[in-house]
Amino acid sequence: MTITAAPPTVSARAWVVLALGVAAQTAGTVFVSAPAFLIPLLHTERGLSLAQAGLLAAIPTFGMVLTLILWGALADRIGEKWVIAGGLLLTALAAGGAILADGYLMLGLFLLLGGMASASTNSASGRIVVGWFPKHKRGLAMGIRQMSQPLGVTVAAVTIPVIAADAGVGAALLVPFALTAVLAVACALGLANPPRVATRAAAAGGAGGARAAGTTAARAHNPYRSSWFLWRIHAASVLLVVPQFTISTFGLVWLVSDQGWDALAAGVLVGAAQFVGALGRIVIGVVSDRVGSRVRPLRWVAVSVASVLLVLAAVDAAHWGVAAVVFVLATTCTVAPNGLAFTSVAEMAGPGWSGKALGVQNTGQFIAASLVGPLMGALIGVVGYPLTFAVAAVFPALAVPVVPRAHAEHDHL
């Protein structure tokens, strides 16, 4: 008779770490996404073009590009706890500088520094979540963790434009300042590095020598040399981030300037759409656990994103009254892929490379995202929103054949 071992249980500490990881990246996301919700004020009242305002909104994302791999490598070496807590503290200091900044040049400088600091939560929070959860729960856990980006956008959407309209840019930036400062303290007190690597090393025999040998072996395995799987995941994710940031960057100003919504109602709709998208990330994560694959659902999502953006373009061009409903669907679909890709990257990279691999994953995505603001803003100015949405639909369509096949998946954690 064959006895099937019960799957490992998830400890209460793992859920605490997950909650803090979600909160940490949510706070960082509020900082990074806040400038996008200043676009209506900067464009309609202060005379900046959409391309100029989009460039300002992209600066924190560009800052993240500069440091994502470095934060990931640091997390591989010293652990995630102090990377996350220290990064949030530096983000809070940059937010404080942005509040006091005089002129757009100084504002842009502090947004750049804050983006560089907030990248810590992107690289390390994904690594810590994957490290604490067994394989059969990682899709769910990473789906919950990936809620942080749409949740952060939701918080920014319902607070930043209203506060900025009433009290100015500096007052609006008090929101990310307070959140990152509080979460820096909470993570310093409550986070714990995952036990998996240390446990494996100790099991190999001997405390110091075995741990060093295990770590060295994990680092020696370079997943980028053994197959094209990670490269293809990175490439597909870059393509999928274009529609995501097109919608998140210009959704609010589209509702206000093109659809005639007031700033408060538009912010609430954008926030609601992002919240629905956050729940969608959990659902697709659970689906990946059930089907035993991250890349098959990722391909399904890419098809959905391309389809719904084409529908949004058609609805907007025809001036049909269901544009807001389709916008919510588009937001939900465009934010869905991230958790699948992150989980797949971490599993394929293994414990010695997951921090760096997630840093590479984020770097590619945020390079693309930093270009979306100025380029799509300029495109909207030339051809309008419907054609821009149609152009954005091309990128997820290209991602479909790039996503690796399921038979190439392996779990190295």
Disulfide bonds with the S-S distance in Angstrom:
none
